[in-house]
Amino acid sequence: MLMGTDLEFKTILSEFLKENEISQSDFARQIGVKPGLVNDWKRGKAKPGYDSLRAMAKAFNVPADYFLGLKEDY
């Protein structure tokens, strides 16, 4: 669980993967994107669009607000 809602997506994603012991490859597979894209998100080189955020929320049963940094926990 992250504290504070002013976090960047790369931090939110990194913490989510770590807390849930999910590899970048598994995460990518479950939401239907390439692992390289997840790597770009983790490094802050890109941010997910609507379809990816929706896929994350559905695949992991986590509110999109969490990934958007609007909610502190899932």
PyMOL Python script that loads the backbone (N, CA, C, O; Angstrom):
from pymol import cmd

cmd.read_pdbstr("""\
ATOM      1  N   MET A   1       0.844  -1.170   0.000  1.00  0.00           N
ATOM      2  CA  MET A   1       0.000   0.000   0.000  1.00  0.00           C
ATOM      3  C   MET A   1       0.896   1.241   0.000  1.00  0.00           C
ATOM      4  O   MET A   1       1.872   1.319   0.746  1.00  0.00           O
ATOM      5  N   LEU A   2       0.552   2.190  -0.835  1.00  0.00           N
ATOM      6  CA  LEU A   2       1.326   3.412  -0.946  1.00  0.00           C
ATOM      7  C   LEU A   2       0.717   4.513  -0.098  1.00  0.00           C
ATOM      8  O   LEU A   2      -0.496   4.557   0.108  1.00  0.00           O
ATOM      9  N   MET A   3       1.548   5.376   0.378  1.00  0.00           N
ATOM     10  CA  MET A   3       1.053   6.496   1.154  1.00  0.00           C
ATOM     11  C   MET A   3       1.188   7.768   0.336  1.00  0.00           C
ATOM     12  O   MET A   3       2.220   8.001  -0.294  1.00  0.00           O
ATOM     13  N   GLY A   4       0.161   8.579   0.344  1.00  0.00           N
ATOM     14  CA  GLY A   4       0.166   9.814  -0.417  1.00  0.00           C
ATOM     15  C   GLY A   4      -0.291   9.563  -1.838  1.00  0.00           C
ATOM     16  O   GLY A   4       0.024   8.532  -2.433  1.00  0.00           O
ATOM     17  N   THR A   5      -1.028  10.500  -2.370  1.00  0.00           N
ATOM     18  CA  THR A   5      -1.570  10.293  -3.703  1.00  0.00           C
ATOM     19  C   THR A   5      -0.884  11.146  -4.762  1.00  0.00           C
ATOM     20  O   THR A   5      -1.391  11.256  -5.878  1.00  0.00           O
ATOM     21  N   ASP A   6       0.237  11.740  -4.446  1.00  0.00           N
ATOM     22  CA  ASP A   6       0.957  12.555  -5.413  1.00  0.00           C
ATOM     23  C   ASP A   6       2.091  11.782  -6.066  1.00  0.00           C
ATOM     24  O   ASP A   6       3.072  12.370  -6.521  1.00  0.00           O
ATOM     25  N   LEU A   7       1.955  10.472  -6.112  1.00  0.00           N
ATOM     26  CA  LEU A   7       2.995   9.635  -6.681  1.00  0.00           C
ATOM     27  C   LEU A   7       2.879   9.545  -8.196  1.00  0.00           C
ATOM     28  O   LEU A   7       1.786   9.636  -8.755  1.00  0.00           O
ATOM     29  N   GLU A   8       4.003   9.369  -8.839  1.00  0.00           N
ATOM     30  CA  GLU A   8       4.013   9.167 -10.281  1.00  0.00           C
ATOM     31  C   GLU A   8       3.608   7.737 -10.592  1.00  0.00           C
ATOM     32  O   GLU A   8       3.753   6.843  -9.759  1.00  0.00           O
ATOM     33  N   PHE A   9       3.098   7.529 -11.803  1.00  0.00           N
ATOM     34  CA  PHE A   9       2.661   6.199 -12.188  1.00  0.00           C
ATOM     35  C   PHE A   9       3.792   5.186 -12.080  1.00  0.00           C
ATOM     36  O   PHE A   9       3.563   4.056 -11.650  1.00  0.00           O
ATOM     37  N   LYS A  10       5.008   5.567 -12.462  1.00  0.00           N
ATOM     38  CA  LYS A  10       6.115   4.610 -12.418  1.00  0.00           C
ATOM     39  C   LYS A  10       6.325   4.069 -10.997  1.00  0.00           C
ATOM     40  O   LYS A  10       6.650   2.894 -10.824  1.00  0.00           O
ATOM     41  N   THR A  11       6.142   4.912  -9.995  1.00  0.00           N
ATOM     42  CA  THR A  11       6.287   4.493  -8.603  1.00  0.00           C
ATOM     43  C   THR A  11       5.133   3.597  -8.189  1.00  0.00           C
ATOM     44  O   THR A  11       5.335   2.576  -7.531  1.00  0.00           O
ATOM     45  N   ILE A  12       3.928   3.980  -8.573  1.00  0.00           N
ATOM     46  CA  ILE A  12       2.745   3.187  -8.252  1.00  0.00           C
ATOM     47  C   ILE A  12       2.870   1.794  -8.854  1.00  0.00           C
ATOM     48  O   ILE A  12       2.625   0.799  -8.172  1.00  0.00           O
ATOM     49  N   LEU A  13       3.248   1.718 -10.121  1.00  0.00           N
ATOM     50  CA  LEU A  13       3.381   0.429 -10.791  1.00  0.00           C
ATOM     51  C   LEU A  13       4.480  -0.417 -10.163  1.00  0.00           C
ATOM     52  O   LEU A  13       4.278  -1.603  -9.903  1.00  0.00           O
ATOM     53  N   SER A  14       5.616   0.169  -9.924  1.00  0.00           N
ATOM     54  CA  SER A  14       6.730  -0.574  -9.324  1.00  0.00           C
ATOM     55  C   SER A  14       6.344  -1.168  -7.981  1.00  0.00           C
ATOM     56  O   SER A  14       6.641  -2.329  -7.702  1.00  0.00           O
ATOM     57  N   GLU A  15       5.678  -0.370  -7.146  1.00  0.00           N
ATOM     58  CA  GLU A  15       5.253  -0.851  -5.838  1.00  0.00           C
ATOM     59  C   GLU A  15       4.201  -1.943  -5.966  1.00  0.00           C
ATOM     60  O   GLU A  15       4.233  -2.925  -5.224  1.00  0.00           O
ATOM     61  N   PHE A  16       3.270  -1.782  -6.902  1.00  0.00           N
ATOM     62  CA  PHE A  16       2.237  -2.795  -7.096  1.00  0.00           C
ATOM     63  C   PHE A  16       2.869  -4.129  -7.492  1.00  0.00           C
ATOM     64  O   PHE A  16       2.511  -5.173  -6.947  1.00  0.00           O
ATOM     65  N   LEU A  17       3.795  -4.094  -8.428  1.00  0.00           N
ATOM     66  CA  LEU A  17       4.453  -5.322  -8.876  1.00  0.00           C
ATOM     67  C   LEU A  17       5.219  -5.971  -7.732  1.00  0.00           C
ATOM     68  O   LEU A  17       5.164  -7.188  -7.554  1.00  0.00           O
ATOM     69  N   LYS A  18       5.928  -5.168  -6.965  1.00  0.00           N
ATOM     70  CA  LYS A  18       6.724  -5.684  -5.849  1.00  0.00           C
ATOM     71  C   LYS A  18       5.831  -6.283  -4.768  1.00  0.00           C
ATOM     72  O   LYS A  18       6.069  -7.401  -4.310  1.00  0.00           O
ATOM     73  N   GLU A  19       4.801  -5.537  -4.360  1.00  0.00           N
ATOM     74  CA  GLU A  19       3.911  -6.000  -3.293  1.00  0.00           C
ATOM     75  C   GLU A  19       3.195  -7.290  -3.652  1.00  0.00           C
ATOM     76  O   GLU A  19       2.915  -8.115  -2.783  1.00  0.00           O
ATOM     77  N   ASN A  20       2.898  -7.462  -4.935  1.00  0.00           N
ATOM     78  CA  ASN A  20       2.139  -8.630  -5.384  1.00  0.00           C
ATOM     79  C   ASN A  20       3.016  -9.696  -6.025  1.00  0.00           C
ATOM     80  O   ASN A  20       2.514 -10.694  -6.543  1.00  0.00           O
ATOM     81  N   GLU A  21       4.334  -9.481  -5.988  1.00  0.00           N
ATOM     82  CA  GLU A  21       5.307 -10.426  -6.537  1.00  0.00           C
ATOM     83  C   GLU A  21       4.950 -10.845  -7.968  1.00  0.00           C
ATOM     84  O   GLU A  21       4.896 -12.029  -8.300  1.00  0.00           O
ATOM     85  N   ILE A  22       4.711  -9.831  -8.798  1.00  0.00           N
ATOM     86  CA  ILE A  22       4.369 -10.044 -10.201  1.00  0.00           C
ATOM     87  C   ILE A  22       5.529  -9.528 -11.055  1.00  0.00           C
ATOM     88  O   ILE A  22       5.996  -8.404 -10.868  1.00  0.00           O
ATOM     89  N   SER A  23       5.981 -10.351 -11.980  1.00  0.00           N
ATOM     90  CA  SER A  23       7.044  -9.895 -12.879  1.00  0.00           C
ATOM     91  C   SER A  23       6.461  -8.971 -13.942  1.00  0.00           C
ATOM     92  O   SER A  23       5.261  -9.001 -14.216  1.00  0.00           O
ATOM     93  N   GLN A  24       7.310  -8.162 -14.528  1.00  0.00           N
ATOM     94  CA  GLN A  24       6.880  -7.288 -15.614  1.00  0.00           C
ATOM     95  C   GLN A  24       6.273  -8.108 -16.742  1.00  0.00           C
ATOM     96  O   GLN A  24       5.261  -7.710 -17.319  1.00  0.00           O
ATOM     97  N   SER A  25       6.871  -9.234 -17.060  1.00  0.00           N
ATOM     98  CA  SER A  25       6.380 -10.086 -18.148  1.00  0.00           C
ATOM     99  C   SER A  25       4.996 -10.632 -17.843  1.00  0.00           C
ATOM    100  O   SER A  25       4.122 -10.624 -18.710  1.00  0.00           O
ATOM    101  N   ASP A  26       4.787 -11.109 -16.618  1.00  0.00           N
ATOM    102  CA  ASP A  26       3.473 -11.626 -16.241  1.00  0.00           C
ATOM    103  C   ASP A  26       2.421 -10.519 -16.253  1.00  0.00           C
ATOM    104  O   ASP A  26       1.297 -10.723 -16.712  1.00  0.00           O
ATOM    105  N   PHE A  27       2.793  -9.359 -15.748  1.00  0.00           N
ATOM    106  CA  PHE A  27       1.888  -8.221 -15.743  1.00  0.00           C
ATOM    107  C   PHE A  27       1.488  -7.861 -17.174  1.00  0.00           C
ATOM    108  O   PHE A  27       0.310  -7.664 -17.470  1.00  0.00           O
ATOM    109  N   ALA A  28       2.478  -7.781 -18.046  1.00  0.00           N
ATOM    110  CA  ALA A  28       2.229  -7.443 -19.452  1.00  0.00           C
ATOM    111  C   ALA A  28       1.296  -8.466 -20.098  1.00  0.00           C
ATOM    112  O   ALA A  28       0.349  -8.102 -20.796  1.00  0.00           O
ATOM    113  N   ARG A  29       1.570  -9.727 -19.861  1.00  0.00           N
ATOM    114  CA  ARG A  29       0.753 -10.790 -20.451  1.00  0.00           C
ATOM    115  C   ARG A  29      -0.687 -10.693 -19.981  1.00  0.00           C
ATOM    116  O   ARG A  29      -1.618 -10.845 -20.771  1.00  0.00           O
ATOM    117  N   GLN A  30      -0.867 -10.439 -18.696  1.00  0.00           N
ATOM    118  CA  GLN A  30      -2.216 -10.403 -18.140  1.00  0.00           C
ATOM    119  C   GLN A  30      -3.048  -9.218 -18.622  1.00  0.00           C
ATOM    120  O   GLN A  30      -4.277  -9.284 -18.632  1.00  0.00           O
ATOM    121  N   ILE A  31      -2.381  -8.137 -19.022  1.00  0.00           N
ATOM    122  CA  ILE A  31      -3.148  -6.984 -19.511  1.00  0.00           C
ATOM    123  C   ILE A  31      -3.069  -6.831 -21.030  1.00  0.00           C
ATOM    124  O   ILE A  31      -3.671  -5.921 -21.600  1.00  0.00           O
ATOM    125  N   GLY A  32      -2.326  -7.725 -21.679  1.00  0.00           N
ATOM    126  CA  GLY A  32      -2.302  -7.730 -23.138  1.00  0.00           C
ATOM    127  C   GLY A  32      -1.409  -6.697 -23.799  1.00  0.00           C
ATOM    128  O   GLY A  32      -1.734  -6.183 -24.869  1.00  0.00           O
ATOM    129  N   VAL A  33      -0.271  -6.388 -23.158  1.00  0.00           N
ATOM    130  CA  VAL A  33       0.700  -5.475 -23.764  1.00  0.00           C
ATOM    131  C   VAL A  33       2.068  -6.155 -23.811  1.00  0.00           C
ATOM    132  O   VAL A  33       2.264  -7.213 -23.213  1.00  0.00           O
ATOM    133  N   LYS A  34       2.992  -5.553 -24.512  1.00  0.00           N
ATOM    134  CA  LYS A  34       4.346  -6.106 -24.600  1.00  0.00           C
ATOM    135  C   LYS A  34       5.133  -5.761 -23.340  1.00  0.00           C
ATOM    136  O   LYS A  34       4.962  -4.682 -22.773  1.00  0.00           O
ATOM    137  N   PRO A  35       5.999  -6.681 -22.900  1.00  0.00           N
ATOM    138  CA  PRO A  35       6.807  -6.418 -21.701  1.00  0.00           C
ATOM    139  C   PRO A  35       7.634  -5.134 -21.800  1.00  0.00           C
ATOM    140  O   PRO A  35       7.847  -4.450 -20.798  1.00  0.00           O
ATOM    141  N   GLY A  36       8.093  -4.815 -22.991  1.00  0.00           N
ATOM    142  CA  GLY A  36       8.875  -3.589 -23.157  1.00  0.00           C
ATOM    143  C   GLY A  36       8.089  -2.338 -22.814  1.00  0.00           C
ATOM    144  O   GLY A  36       8.651  -1.352 -22.337  1.00  0.00           O
ATOM    145  N   LEU A  37       6.788  -2.381 -23.057  1.00  0.00           N
ATOM    146  CA  LEU A  37       5.938  -1.241 -22.712  1.00  0.00           C
ATOM    147  C   LEU A  37       5.837  -1.089 -21.204  1.00  0.00           C
ATOM    148  O   LEU A  37       5.886   0.027 -20.685  1.00  0.00           O
ATOM    149  N   VAL A  38       5.696  -2.196 -20.502  1.00  0.00           N
ATOM    150  CA  VAL A  38       5.659  -2.147 -19.029  1.00  0.00           C
ATOM    151  C   VAL A  38       6.987  -1.600 -18.508  1.00  0.00           C
ATOM    152  O   VAL A  38       7.006  -0.823 -17.553  1.00  0.00           O
ATOM    153  N   ASN A  39       8.078  -1.995 -19.121  1.00  0.00           N
ATOM    154  CA  ASN A  39       9.390  -1.475 -18.732  1.00  0.00           C
ATOM    155  C   ASN A  39       9.449   0.039 -18.940  1.00  0.00           C
ATOM    156  O   ASN A  39       9.972   0.762 -18.092  1.00  0.00           O
ATOM    157  N   ASP A  40       8.920   0.516 -20.056  1.00  0.00           N
ATOM    158  CA  ASP A  40       8.884   1.969 -20.300  1.00  0.00           C
ATOM    159  C   ASP A  40       8.051   2.677 -19.233  1.00  0.00           C
ATOM    160  O   ASP A  40       8.418   3.760 -18.775  1.00  0.00           O
ATOM    161  N   TRP A  41       6.932   2.069 -18.835  1.00  0.00           N
ATOM    162  CA  TRP A  41       6.112   2.664 -17.772  1.00  0.00           C
ATOM    163  C   TRP A  41       6.883   2.726 -16.472  1.00  0.00           C
ATOM    164  O   TRP A  41       6.857   3.743 -15.778  1.00  0.00           O
ATOM    165  N   LYS A  42       7.577   1.635 -16.134  1.00  0.00           N
ATOM    166  CA  LYS A  42       8.333   1.597 -14.869  1.00  0.00           C
ATOM    167  C   LYS A  42       9.464   2.609 -14.849  1.00  0.00           C
ATOM    168  O   LYS A  42       9.824   3.117 -13.788  1.00  0.00           O
ATOM    169  N   ARG A  43      10.020   2.902 -16.000  1.00  0.00           N
ATOM    170  CA  ARG A  43      11.123   3.867 -16.073  1.00  0.00           C
ATOM    171  C   ARG A  43      10.638   5.296 -16.268  1.00  0.00           C
ATOM    172  O   ARG A  43      11.444   6.226 -16.270  1.00  0.00           O
ATOM    173  N   GLY A  44       9.331   5.483 -16.433  1.00  0.00           N
ATOM    174  CA  GLY A  44       8.790   6.825 -16.603  1.00  0.00           C
ATOM    175  C   GLY A  44       8.918   7.363 -18.009  1.00  0.00           C
ATOM    176  O   GLY A  44       8.717   8.556 -18.234  1.00  0.00           O
ATOM    177  N   LYS A  45       9.251   6.499 -18.968  1.00  0.00           N
ATOM    178  CA  LYS A  45       9.399   6.933 -20.360  1.00  0.00           C
ATOM    179  C   LYS A  45       8.063   7.032 -21.079  1.00  0.00           C
ATOM    180  O   LYS A  45       7.967   7.672 -22.127  1.00  0.00           O
ATOM    181  N   ALA A  46       7.035   6.406 -20.527  1.00  0.00           N
ATOM    182  CA  ALA A  46       5.691   6.431 -21.110  1.00  0.00           C
ATOM    183  C   ALA A  46       4.688   6.219 -19.987  1.00  0.00           C
ATOM    184  O   ALA A  46       5.040   5.797 -18.886  1.00  0.00           O
ATOM    185  N   LYS A  47       3.436   6.522 -20.290  1.00  0.00           N
ATOM    186  CA  LYS A  47       2.354   6.286 -19.342  1.00  0.00           C
ATOM    187  C   LYS A  47       1.256   5.531 -20.068  1.00  0.00           C
ATOM    188  O   LYS A  47       1.071   5.698 -21.274  1.00  0.00           O
ATOM    189  N   PRO A  48       0.528   4.700 -19.333  1.00  0.00           N
ATOM    190  CA  PRO A  48      -0.521   3.916 -19.976  1.00  0.00           C
ATOM    191  C   PRO A  48      -1.712   4.778 -20.389  1.00  0.00           C
ATOM    192  O   PRO A  48      -2.019   5.795 -19.767  1.00  0.00           O
ATOM    193  N   GLY A  49      -2.363   4.339 -21.447  1.00  0.00           N
ATOM    194  CA  GLY A  49      -3.581   4.993 -21.894  1.00  0.00           C
ATOM    195  C   GLY A  49      -4.797   4.358 -21.246  1.00  0.00           C
ATOM    196  O   GLY A  49      -4.684   3.472 -20.399  1.00  0.00           O
ATOM    197  N   TYR A  50      -5.944   4.826 -21.658  1.00  0.00           N
ATOM    198  CA  TYR A  50      -7.208   4.361 -21.103  1.00  0.00           C
ATOM    199  C   TYR A  50      -7.361   2.846 -21.187  1.00  0.00           C
ATOM    200  O   TYR A  50      -7.690   2.201 -20.191  1.00  0.00           O
ATOM    201  N   ASP A  51      -7.126   2.274 -22.368  1.00  0.00           N
ATOM    202  CA  ASP A  51      -7.324   0.833 -22.542  1.00  0.00           C
ATOM    203  C   ASP A  51      -6.420   0.018 -21.623  1.00  0.00           C
ATOM    204  O   ASP A  51      -6.844  -0.996 -21.067  1.00  0.00           O
ATOM    205  N   SER A  52      -5.189   0.458 -21.466  1.00  0.00           N
ATOM    206  CA  SER A  52      -4.257  -0.256 -20.584  1.00  0.00           C
ATOM    207  C   SER A  52      -4.673  -0.128 -19.125  1.00  0.00           C
ATOM    208  O   SER A  52      -4.627  -1.104 -18.377  1.00  0.00           O
ATOM    209  N   LEU A  53      -5.077   1.070 -18.720  1.00  0.00           N
ATOM    210  CA  LEU A  53      -5.528   1.258 -17.341  1.00  0.00           C
ATOM    211  C   LEU A  53      -6.768   0.412 -17.050  1.00  0.00           C
ATOM    212  O   LEU A  53      -6.893  -0.174 -15.975  1.00  0.00           O
ATOM    213  N   ARG A  54      -7.666   0.357 -18.004  1.00  0.00           N
ATOM    214  CA  ARG A  54      -8.870  -0.454 -17.848  1.00  0.00           C
ATOM    215  C   ARG A  54      -8.502  -1.934 -17.725  1.00  0.00           C
ATOM    216  O   ARG A  54      -9.063  -2.657 -16.900  1.00  0.00           O
ATOM    217  N   ALA A  55      -7.556  -2.372 -18.553  1.00  0.00           N
ATOM    218  CA  ALA A  55      -7.108  -3.765 -18.511  1.00  0.00           C
ATOM    219  C   ALA A  55      -6.454  -4.092 -17.171  1.00  0.00           C
ATOM    220  O   ALA A  55      -6.665  -5.179 -16.633  1.00  0.00           O
ATOM    221  N   MET A  56      -5.664  -3.167 -16.626  1.00  0.00           N
ATOM    222  CA  MET A  56      -5.032  -3.372 -15.322  1.00  0.00           C
ATOM    223  C   MET A  56      -6.093  -3.542 -14.241  1.00  0.00           C
ATOM    224  O   MET A  56      -6.027  -4.466 -13.431  1.00  0.00           O
ATOM    225  N   ALA A  57      -7.060  -2.649 -14.239  1.00  0.00           N
ATOM    226  CA  ALA A  57      -8.112  -2.689 -13.229  1.00  0.00           C
ATOM    227  C   ALA A  57      -8.879  -4.011 -13.301  1.00  0.00           C
ATOM    228  O   ALA A  57      -9.172  -4.619 -12.271  1.00  0.00           O
ATOM    229  N   LYS A  58      -9.199  -4.449 -14.508  1.00  0.00           N
ATOM    230  CA  LYS A  58      -9.959  -5.686 -14.670  1.00  0.00           C
ATOM    231  C   LYS A  58      -9.123  -6.923 -14.332  1.00  0.00           C
ATOM    232  O   LYS A  58      -9.595  -7.820 -13.633  1.00  0.00           O
ATOM    233  N   ALA A  59      -7.899  -6.969 -14.820  1.00  0.00           N
ATOM    234  CA  ALA A  59      -7.055  -8.153 -14.632  1.00  0.00           C
ATOM    235  C   ALA A  59      -6.704  -8.385 -13.168  1.00  0.00           C
ATOM    236  O   ALA A  59      -6.595  -9.530 -12.731  1.00  0.00           O
ATOM    237  N   PHE A  60      -6.529  -7.323 -12.417  1.00  0.00           N
ATOM    238  CA  PHE A  60      -6.074  -7.461 -11.035  1.00  0.00           C
ATOM    239  C   PHE A  60      -7.136  -7.079 -10.003  1.00  0.00           C
ATOM    240  O   PHE A  60      -6.864  -7.049  -8.803  1.00  0.00           O
ATOM    241  N   ASN A  61      -8.358  -6.785 -10.489  1.00  0.00           N
ATOM    242  CA  ASN A  61      -9.458  -6.412  -9.614  1.00  0.00           C
ATOM    243  C   ASN A  61      -9.055  -5.275  -8.671  1.00  0.00           C
ATOM    244  O   ASN A  61      -9.276  -5.330  -7.461  1.00  0.00           O
ATOM    245  N   VAL A  62      -8.455  -4.240  -9.275  1.00  0.00           N
ATOM    246  CA  VAL A  62      -7.969  -3.074  -8.550  1.00  0.00           C
ATOM    247  C   VAL A  62      -8.606  -1.843  -9.186  1.00  0.00           C
ATOM    248  O   VAL A  62      -8.618  -1.729 -10.412  1.00  0.00           O
ATOM    249  N   PRO A  63      -9.133  -0.920  -8.388  1.00  0.00           N
ATOM    250  CA  PRO A  63      -9.738   0.273  -8.981  1.00  0.00           C
ATOM    251  C   PRO A  63      -8.722   1.060  -9.818  1.00  0.00           C
ATOM    252  O   PRO A  63      -7.562   1.201  -9.429  1.00  0.00           O
ATOM    253  N   ALA A  64      -9.161   1.557 -10.945  1.00  0.00           N
ATOM    254  CA  ALA A  64      -8.278   2.366 -11.792  1.00  0.00           C
ATOM    255  C   ALA A  64      -7.761   3.577 -11.022  1.00  0.00           C
ATOM    256  O   ALA A  64      -6.659   4.059 -11.287  1.00  0.00           O
ATOM    257  N   ASP A  65      -8.557   4.071 -10.064  1.00  0.00           N
ATOM    258  CA  ASP A  65      -8.120   5.208  -9.249  1.00  0.00           C
ATOM    259  C   ASP A  65      -6.802   4.926  -8.542  1.00  0.00           C
ATOM    260  O   ASP A  65      -6.007   5.840  -8.323  1.00  0.00           O
ATOM    261  N   TYR A  66      -6.566   3.682  -8.189  1.00  0.00           N
ATOM    262  CA  TYR A  66      -5.297   3.335  -7.539  1.00  0.00           C
ATOM    263  C   TYR A  66      -4.137   3.575  -8.505  1.00  0.00           C
ATOM    264  O   TYR A  66      -3.152   4.224  -8.149  1.00  0.00           O
ATOM    265  N   PHE A  67      -4.254   3.054  -9.721  1.00  0.00           N
ATOM    266  CA  PHE A  67      -3.185   3.205 -10.704  1.00  0.00           C
ATOM    267  C   PHE A  67      -3.023   4.662 -11.144  1.00  0.00           C
ATOM    268  O   PHE A  67      -1.945   5.061 -11.585  1.00  0.00           O
ATOM    269  N   LEU A  68      -4.086   5.452 -11.025  1.00  0.00           N
ATOM    270  CA  LEU A  68      -4.025   6.863 -11.374  1.00  0.00           C
ATOM    271  C   LEU A  68      -3.483   7.718 -10.224  1.00  0.00           C
ATOM    272  O   LEU A  68      -3.266   8.919 -10.388  1.00  0.00           O
ATOM    273  N   GLY A  69      -3.269   7.101  -9.074  1.00  0.00           N
ATOM    274  CA  GLY A  69      -2.753   7.838  -7.926  1.00  0.00           C
ATOM    275  C   GLY A  69      -3.813   8.634  -7.192  1.00  0.00           C
ATOM    276  O   GLY A  69      -3.488   9.537  -6.422  1.00  0.00           O
ATOM    277  N   LEU A  70      -5.094   8.306  -7.424  1.00  0.00           N
ATOM    278  CA  LEU A  70      -6.187   9.026  -6.779  1.00  0.00           C
ATOM    279  C   LEU A  70      -6.661   8.329  -5.504  1.00  0.00           C
ATOM    280  O   LEU A  70      -7.398   8.900  -4.701  1.00  0.00           O
ATOM    281  N   LYS A  71      -6.232   7.113  -5.344  1.00  0.00           N
ATOM    282  CA  LYS A  71      -6.620   6.300  -4.183  1.00  0.00           C
ATOM    283  C   LYS A  71      -5.361   5.641  -3.639  1.00  0.00           C
ATOM    284  O   LYS A  71      -4.535   5.143  -4.405  1.00  0.00           O
ATOM    285  N   GLU A  72      -5.214   5.637  -2.324  1.00  0.00           N
ATOM    286  CA  GLU A  72      -3.986   5.144  -1.703  1.00  0.00           C
ATOM    287  C   GLU A  72      -3.856   3.630  -1.649  1.00  0.00           C
ATOM    288  O   GLU A  72      -2.744   3.107  -1.577  1.00  0.00           O
ATOM    289  N   ASP A  73      -4.968   2.928  -1.682  1.00  0.00           N
ATOM    290  CA  ASP A  73      -4.864   1.474  -1.577  1.00  0.00           C
ATOM    291  C   ASP A  73      -5.840   0.800  -2.507  1.00  0.00           C
ATOM    292  O   ASP A  73      -6.698   1.436  -3.119  1.00  0.00           O
ATOM    293  N   TYR A  74      -5.691  -0.475  -2.594  1.00  0.00           N
ATOM    294  CA  TYR A  74      -6.562  -1.268  -3.458  1.00  0.00           C
ATOM    295  C   TYR A  74      -7.137  -2.373  -2.648  1.00  0.00           C
ATOM    296  O   TYR A  74      -7.910  -3.180  -3.165  1.00  0.00           O
TER     297      TYR A  74
END
""", "prot")
cmd.dss("prot")
cmd.show_as("cartoon", "prot")
cmd.util.cbc("prot")
cmd.orient("prot")
